Amino acid sequence: MSAFPLSPVMGQMMNQPLLISSIIEFAARHYGGSEIISRRVEGDMHRYTYRDCHQRARRLANALHGLGVGMGDRVATLAWNGYRHLEAYYAVSGSGAVLHTINPRLFPDQIAYISNHAEDQVLLFDLTFLPVVEKIAADCTFVRHFVLMCDRERMPASSTIPDLLCYEDLIATHSDDYAWPLFDENSAATLCYTSGTTGNPKGALYSHRSTVLHAYASAMPSALNVRASDTVLPVVPMFHVNAWGLPYSVPLSGARMVFPGAALDGKSLYELFEAEKVTFSAGVPTVWLGLLNHALQNNLTFSTFRRTVIGGAACPPAMMDTLIDKFDIEVIHAWGMTEMSPLGTAGGLQTKHLDLPKDEQRKILQKQGHAIYGVDMKIVDDDGKELPWDGVAYGHLLVKGPWIISSYYKNEGGEVLQDGWFPTGDVATIDADGYMQITDRSKDVIKSGGEWIGTIDLENLAMAHPAVLQAACIGVFHPKWDERPVLVVVLRPGMTVTREALLQFFEGKIAKWWTPDDVLFIDALPMGATGKIQKNKLREQFKGHKLPGM
């Protein structure tokens, strides 16, 4: 029954549900010979095609059925980006079960918590994570079958996990004679939990419809622009928000796909980029930092790499400049959230921007970008009043669309929408052309003397200094102004800069009252499970810090 009025004249089109299985079916039929290359956790390279992937996914679907997995049952993965993980993506959701991708960077007790919360029936995991799974297996009360994603040769001689199954043995004993079932496109497809910086992680439960629409939209030219002529390397992990939809948008585009496995250091990535002639990649700024440092330190260039999507956190302008000016790589700034499947905006210039000076173009590209079709957004003040799109007013960012959650799994956190809009927890501006720029997280914003200070702007400025590798800005208590900004800085190896010199670097670039009151130098910033800086930990660490002159 439709929730919307029916016209007296209805369209006369085929009624075919939007299901995830249709993507791998399409890729196998129409781009069957296109390659999928994986650097395996075993250390070697694996190559096969979409046709092979489809065949093995059908075997796995039969195997899961044999293990008693039914419609709506949750099947968890604890795995890196690789071909077996891709097979699970399609076998689990395609058969009508729900794929629950677990972030292995969470603490073991968090992994056990979300597995129990999801009521996972089966857990598929990479060799790397055998020690973790052995540690938590007894606490995963709903898991009936543990499957190690390797061949017989690499199975451990003994394990504390009872009846541990071998992935390759499992699929070898099942036929590829499997017809993907048809069912309602609003059925649950995948489950991903938030990174849980505060409280327990909450689950975002995506549908087949939302996932397919997101894949379509993300592949569009003004979004990620995935083409059949591309070789795509998703650095962004498949265990977090479905690698930004790339395991779906790449096969539906027919592009060649390269998986990096667990080796995400700058050297390993560079060698893989060059060996496999990667043209396009996507990841968070911390990964690109490692890759760029390796390339710069060794005076290397990229022979085929021409386009990257950077999201998960704001791309520092200095990093963007290096990628574009030094390496001739197009940078697509993107923004989204777990709750948004995740893509909301993508950067890029419009026709009218092409004649602007380079500096003006760069300012546009540094914003988080323009809403992609399917996503609407607005900014509101503390009272919920909508604010103008003038690039000056900033407020709480709200979004809506067909791949944005309406509630969390099992209704955790209760009612989350505000008049039908999802509150992102970000503070942003939107300019007259519709370009959105994040100025802060609501929880990270610094309010000094009743006025907001955008910490991201200060961090970006700090990282433009040649001696600064990373920077985070936090608020520290001030008796008169409530709080004042303090910079926490990690220096580049072998380089130095004084507190005074760094603060002087800000002069003339920001409002004077925005200038940080102090600079603290540390060896490393605390990173969360998704590669984001944990400012809550920094605030805790330095909450008693005495500002100069206090």
C-alpha positions in Angstrom: 0.0 0.0 0.0 1.5 3.3 -1.0 1.9 6.1 1.6 1.2 8.6 -1.2 -1.9 9.4 -3.3 -2.4 7.4 -6.5 -3.1 9.1 -9.8 -6.2 8.0 -11.7 -3.7 7.3 -14.6 -0.8 5.2 -13.6 2.4 4.5 -15.6 2.6 1.2 -17.5 6.1 0.1 -16.8 7.7 -3.1 -15.6 7.7 -3.4 -11.8 11.3 -4.5 -11.0 12.5 -4.0 -7.5 15.8 -2.2 -6.9 17.9 -5.0 -5.4 21.7 -5.2 -4.7 21.9 -8.6 -6.5 21.0 -6.8 -9.8 24.3 -4.9 -9.6 26.6 -7.9 -9.6 24.3 -9.7 -12.1 24.6 -6.7 -14.4 28.4 -6.4 -14.0 28.9 -10.2 -14.7 26.7 -10.1 -17.8 27.8 -6.8 -19.3 31.3 -6.2 -18.0 32.1 -9.9 -17.2 35.8 -9.7 -18.2 36.6 -6.6 -16.2 39.2 -7.3 -13.5 39.0 -7.3 -9.7 42.5 -7.3 -8.2 43.1 -7.8 -4.5 46.2 -7.6 -2.3 45.4 -10.4 0.1 46.2 -10.4 3.8 48.2 -13.6 3.0 50.6 -11.3 1.2 50.1 -12.3 -2.5 48.0 -10.8 -5.3 44.7 -12.3 -6.4 43.1 -11.6 -9.8 39.7 -12.6 -11.2 36.7 -11.0 -13.0 33.2 -9.8 -12.3 32.0 -13.0 -13.9 34.1 -15.1 -11.4 32.9 -12.9 -8.5 29.3 -13.5 -9.4 29.8 -17.2 -9.6 31.5 -17.4 -6.2 28.9 -15.0 -4.6 26.2 -17.5 -5.7 28.1 -20.4 -4.2 28.4 -18.4 -0.9 24.6 -17.6 -1.0 23.9 -21.4 -1.2 26.4 -22.0 1.6 24.7 -19.4 3.8 21.4 -21.0 3.2 23.0 -24.3 4.2 24.1 -22.7 7.5 20.5 -21.8 8.2 20.7 -18.1 7.3 17.2 -16.9 6.3 15.6 -13.7 5.1 16.5 -10.8 7.4 19.1 -12.7 9.4 22.3 -10.7 10.1 25.6 -12.0 8.8 28.7 -10.0 10.0 32.0 -9.4 8.4 35.3 -8.4 10.0 37.4 -8.0 6.9 39.6 -5.7 4.9 39.0 -4.5 1.3 39.3 -7.7 -0.8 37.6 -10.0 -3.2 36.1 -12.3 -0.5 34.6 -9.4 1.3 33.1 -8.3 -2.0 31.5 -11.7 -2.5 29.9 -11.4 0.9 28.5 -8.0 0.0 26.5 -9.6 -2.7 25.8 -13.1 -1.4 24.5 -11.9 2.0 22.3 -9.0 0.8 21.4 -10.7 -2.5 20.0 -13.7 -0.7 17.7 -11.5 1.5 19.9 -11.6 4.6 21.5 -8.4 6.1 25.2 -7.7 5.8 26.6 -6.3 9.0 30.1 -4.8 8.3 32.0 -4.5 11.6 34.8 -2.0 12.1 37.8 -4.0 13.3 39.4 -0.8 14.7 36.8 -0.7 17.5 37.8 -2.1 20.9 37.0 -5.9 21.3 34.3 -5.2 23.8 32.6 -2.8 21.3 32.8 -5.4 18.6 31.1 -8.0 20.9 28.5 -5.4 21.9 27.5 -4.5 18.3 27.5 -8.2 17.2 25.1 -9.0 20.1 23.0 -5.9 19.4 22.7 -6.8 15.8 22.1 -10.5 16.7 24.6 -11.7 14.1 24.1 -15.4 13.2 27.3 -15.8 11.2 30.7 -14.0 11.4 33.0 -14.0 8.4 36.5 -12.7 9.2 40.0 -12.3 7.7 43.1 -14.1 9.0 44.4 -10.8 10.5 41.5 -10.8 12.9 41.7 -14.4 14.2 43.2 -13.3 17.6 40.5 -10.7 18.0 37.7 -13.2 17.2 39.2 -15.8 19.5 39.1 -13.3 22.3 35.5 -12.3 21.8 33.9 -15.5 20.3 32.5 -16.6 23.6 30.9 -13.2 24.2 29.2 -13.1 20.8 26.1 -14.9 22.0 24.1 -15.1 18.8 26.8 -16.2 16.4 26.2 -19.8 15.5 29.0 -20.1 12.8 32.4 -18.5 12.6 34.0 -18.6 9.1 37.7 -17.8 8.5 38.1 -16.2 5.1 41.0 -18.2 3.8 41.8 -21.6 2.2 42.4 -24.9 3.9 46.2 -24.5 3.8 46.1 -21.4 6.0 43.6 -22.7 8.6 45.1 -22.8 12.1 46.0 -26.2 13.4 43.9 -25.5 16.5 41.7 -22.7 17.7 39.6 -21.8 20.7 36.7 -21.0 18.4 34.5 -24.1 18.3 33.8 -25.7 14.9 35.7 -23.0 13.0 34.8 -23.1 9.3 37.0 -22.5 6.3 35.6 -20.1 3.7 37.1 -21.8 0.6 36.0 -25.2 1.8 32.5 -23.8 2.5 32.0 -22.4 -1.0 33.7 -25.3 -2.8 31.1 -27.7 -1.4 28.2 -25.7 -2.8 26.9 -25.2 -6.3 26.8 -21.9 -8.2 23.3 -22.8 -9.3 21.4 -20.1 -7.5 18.7 -17.7 -8.6 18.7 -14.4 -6.8 15.3 -14.1 -5.1 13.0 -11.1 -5.8 11.5 -9.3 -2.8 10.5 -5.8 -1.7 13.2 -3.2 -2.4 12.6 -1.6 1.0 13.9 -4.8 2.7 17.0 -4.3 4.9 20.3 -4.9 3.1 23.2 -3.8 5.2 23.9 -2.6 8.7 26.6 -0.2 9.8 27.2 1.1 13.2 28.4 4.7 14.0 31.9 4.9 15.3 30.6 5.6 18.8 32.8 8.4 20.1 30.2 9.0 22.8 28.1 6.2 24.3 27.5 2.9 22.5 27.6 2.8 18.7 24.1 3.0 17.0 23.2 1.1 13.9 22.2 2.6 10.5 20.1 0.0 8.7 20.2 0.6 4.9 17.6 -0.9 2.5 18.2 -2.3 -1.0 16.4 0.7 -2.5 18.4 3.2 -0.6 21.7 1.4 -1.5 21.0 1.1 -5.2 19.8 4.8 -5.4 23.0 5.9 -3.6 25.1 3.8 -5.9 23.5 5.4 -9.0 23.8 8.9 -7.6 27.4 8.5 -6.4 28.5 7.3 -9.8 27.2 10.4 -11.6 29.6 12.8 -13.3 29.0 15.6 -10.7 29.5 13.2 -7.8 32.3 10.5 -7.9 32.2 10.2 -11.7 33.0 6.5 -11.9 33.6 5.3 -15.5 34.2 2.0 -17.2 37.6 3.3 -18.3 38.7 3.8 -14.7 40.8 1.6 -12.4 39.4 2.3 -9.0 41.1 1.7 -5.7 38.8 2.1 -2.7 41.1 3.0 0.2 38.1 3.9 2.3 37.3 0.6 4.1 34.5 -1.7 3.2 33.9 -2.2 6.9 32.7 1.4 7.2 29.6 2.8 5.4 30.1 0.3 2.5 33.3 2.0 1.4 31.2 5.1 0.4 29.2 2.9 -1.9 32.1 2.0 -4.2 31.6 -1.8 -4.1 28.3 -1.0 -5.7 29.0 2.0 -8.0 32.2 0.5 -9.4 30.6 -2.7 -10.7 27.5 -0.9 -12.0 29.9 1.3 -14.0 32.0 -1.6 -15.2 35.2 -0.1 -13.9 38.3 -2.2 -13.0 38.7 -2.5 -9.2 41.8 -2.8 -7.0 41.6 -3.7 -3.4 44.5 -2.8 -1.1 43.9 -5.3 1.8 45.5 -4.4 5.1 48.5 -2.6 3.7 47.5 1.1 3.8 50.9 2.7 4.5 52.2 5.3 2.0 54.8 3.0 0.4 52.4 0.0 -0.1 49.7 2.2 -1.6 52.1 4.0 -3.9 53.5 0.7 -5.3 49.9 -0.7 -5.8 48.8 2.5 -7.5 51.7 2.3 -10.0 51.6 -1.5 -10.5 47.9 -1.6 -11.3 47.7 1.8 -13.1 45.1 3.2 -10.7 43.3 6.2 -12.1 40.8 7.0 -9.2 40.8 6.5 -5.5 38.9 7.5 -2.4 39.9 7.8 1.2 40.3 10.0 4.3 42.9 12.8 4.7 45.1 10.8 7.1 45.6 8.1 4.4 46.5 10.7 1.7 48.9 12.3 4.2 50.9 9.0 4.4 50.8 8.5 0.6 51.9 12.1 -0.2 54.7 12.1 2.4 56.1 8.9 0.8 55.9 10.4 -2.7 57.4 13.8 -1.7 60.2 12.3 0.4 61.2 10.0 -2.4 60.7 12.5 -5.2 58.1 10.2 -6.9 55.3 11.0 -9.4 52.1 9.2 -10.3 51.9 7.8 -13.8 48.1 7.2 -14.0 46.5 8.5 -10.8 44.4 11.5 -11.8 41.4 11.8 -9.5 40.7 11.4 -5.8 37.8 11.8 -3.5 38.6 13.0 0.0 36.0 12.8 2.8 35.6 11.6 6.3 37.1 14.9 7.5 37.9 18.2 5.9 40.8 18.1 3.4 43.4 20.6 4.5 43.9 23.3 1.8 47.7 22.6 1.9 47.0 18.9 1.0 44.6 19.9 -1.8 47.2 22.3 -3.2 49.9 19.6 -3.1 47.7 17.1 -4.9 46.6 19.5 -7.6 49.7 21.7 -8.2 52.5 19.1 -7.5 50.9 15.9 -8.7 48.2 17.1 -11.2 45.5 15.1 -9.4 41.9 16.3 -9.4 40.5 16.6 -5.9 36.8 15.9 -5.2 35.9 17.1 -1.7 33.0 15.1 -0.5 31.0 15.0 2.7 28.5 12.7 4.3 27.8 10.5 7.3 27.1 6.9 8.3 23.5 7.9 8.7 23.5 9.1 5.0 24.9 5.9 3.4 27.1 8.1 3.4 27.3 10.6 0.5 25.7 14.0 0.8 27.8 16.5 -1.2 30.6 16.4 -3.7 32.9 19.2 -4.8 33.6 20.5 -8.2 33.3 23.7 -10.3 30.4 24.9 -12.4 30.7 26.5 -15.8 30.6 30.0 -14.5 33.6 29.3 -12.2 35.9 28.2 -15.0 37.1 31.8 -15.8 37.8 32.7 -12.1 41.4 33.1 -11.0 43.0 29.9 -9.6 42.8 31.1 -6.0 39.1 31.8 -6.2 38.5 28.4 -7.8 40.5 26.8 -5.1 38.3 28.4 -2.4 35.3 26.8 -4.0 37.0 23.4 -4.1 37.9 23.6 -0.5 34.2 23.7 0.5 32.6 20.3 1.1 30.7 20.7 -2.1 27.3 20.8 -3.7 24.4 18.5 -2.8 24.1 15.5 -5.1 20.6 14.7 -6.5 18.6 12.9 -3.9 19.9 15.0 -1.0 18.4 18.2 0.3 19.9 20.3 3.0 19.3 23.5 5.0 21.0 25.4 7.9 19.0 26.5 11.0 19.7 28.5 14.1 19.4 27.3 17.7 15.6 27.9 17.5 15.2 25.9 14.3 14.7 28.9 12.0 16.1 28.5 8.5 19.1 30.7 7.7 20.0 32.2 4.3 22.3 30.7 1.8 24.7 33.6 1.7 28.0 31.9 2.6 28.1 34.1 5.8 25.3 32.8 8.1 26.2 29.5 9.7 24.0 27.2 11.6 23.1 23.6 12.3 23.1 21.4 9.1 20.0 19.3 8.5 19.5 16.9 5.6 16.8 14.6 4.0 16.7 12.1 1.2 15.9 8.5 0.2 19.3 7.1 1.5 19.2 9.0 4.9 18.0 7.2 8.0 14.6 7.9 9.5 15.6 6.2 12.8 18.5 4.1 14.3 18.3 0.3 14.3 16.0 -1.0 17.1 15.0 2.7 17.6 18.1 3.4 19.7 18.1 7.1 20.7 14.3 7.4 20.0 13.0 10.0 17.5 15.9 11.5 15.6 14.3 13.6 12.9 13.3 17.2 13.3 10.2 17.9 11.2 11.3 15.2 8.7 14.9 16.4 8.6 18.0 14.6 10.0 20.2 16.8 12.2 23.8 16.0 11.2 25.5 17.5 14.2 27.6 19.7 11.9 27.7 23.5 11.8 27.9 24.8 8.3 27.4 27.7 5.8 25.8 27.4 2.4 26.6 30.0 -0.3 24.3 31.4 -3.0 25.4 28.7 -5.5 24.5 25.9 -3.0 28.1 25.0 -1.9 28.2 23.8 1.6 31.1 24.3 4.0 31.5 22.6 7.4 32.8 25.0 9.9 32.6 22.6 12.9 30.9 19.8 14.6 28.3 21.0 17.0 30.1 19.2 19.8 33.5 20.7 18.8 32.5 24.3 18.3 34.3 26.9 20.4 32.0 29.5 21.9 34.2 32.4 23.1 32.3 35.4 24.6 29.1 34.1 23.0 30.6 34.0 19.5 31.4 30.9 17.5 35.0 30.2 16.4 35.4 27.7 13.5 38.0 25.2 14.5 38.4 23.7 11.0 39.5 27.1 9.6 42.2 27.3 12.3 43.4 23.8 11.7 43.6 24.3 8.0 45.6 27.5 8.5 48.0 25.8 10.9 48.6 22.9 8.4 49.5 25.4 5.7 52.7 26.1 7.8 55.6 24.0 6.3 56.6 22.6 9.7 53.1 21.3 10.7 52.1 17.8 9.8 48.8 17.7 11.7 46.8 20.1 13.9 43.7 20.0 16.0 41.9 23.0 17.7 40.1 22.6 21.0 38.5 25.0 23.4 40.1 25.5 26.9 38.3 27.1 29.8 38.8 30.9 30.2 37.3 32.8 33.2 36.2 35.8 31.1 35.4 34.4 27.6 34.1 30.9 28.8 36.6 29.2 26.5 39.4 30.1 24.1 41.0 28.2 21.2 44.2 26.2 21.7 46.1 24.5 18.9 47.5 21.0 19.4 50.2 20.4 16.8 52.2 17.4 15.4 55.4 18.6 13.6 56.8 17.1 10.5 59.8 14.9 11.1 63.0 16.9 11.5 61.2 20.3 11.5 60.7 22.8 14.3 58.6 25.9 14.8 58.1 27.9 18.0 54.7 28.7 19.6 55.3 32.4 18.8 56.2 31.9 15.2 53.2 29.7 14.6 50.8 32.2 16.1 52.4 35.0 14.1 51.6 32.8 11.0 47.9 33.5 11.6 48.3 37.4 11.6 46.2 39.0 8.9 44.6 35.7 7.8 41.8 35.6 10.4 39.9 37.9 12.8 42.3 38.8 15.6 40.0 37.4 18.3 40.0 34.0 16.5 43.8 33.7 17.1 44.6 30.7 19.4 45.7 31.6 22.9 48.3 28.8 23.0 50.0 26.1 21.0 50.8 22.7 22.4 53.2 20.3 20.7 52.6 16.5 20.9 54.0 13.4 19.2 50.7 12.1 17.8 47.0 13.0 17.7 44.5 10.4 19.1 42.7 8.8 16.1 39.3 7.1 16.1 38.2 3.9 14.5 37.4 5.7 11.2 40.6 7.8 11.0 39.1 11.0 12.5 40.9 13.0 15.2 39.3 12.3 18.6 38.9 15.9 19.9 37.0 14.6 23.0 40.2 12.8 24.1 42.3 16.0 23.5 39.8 18.1 25.5 40.0 15.6 28.3 43.8 15.5 28.2 44.2 19.3 28.3 41.1 20.3 30.3 43.3 21.6 33.1 45.6 23.5 30.8 46.5 27.0 32.1 46.4 29.6 29.3 49.3 32.1 29.1 48.7 35.0 31.5 46.2 33.2 33.6 
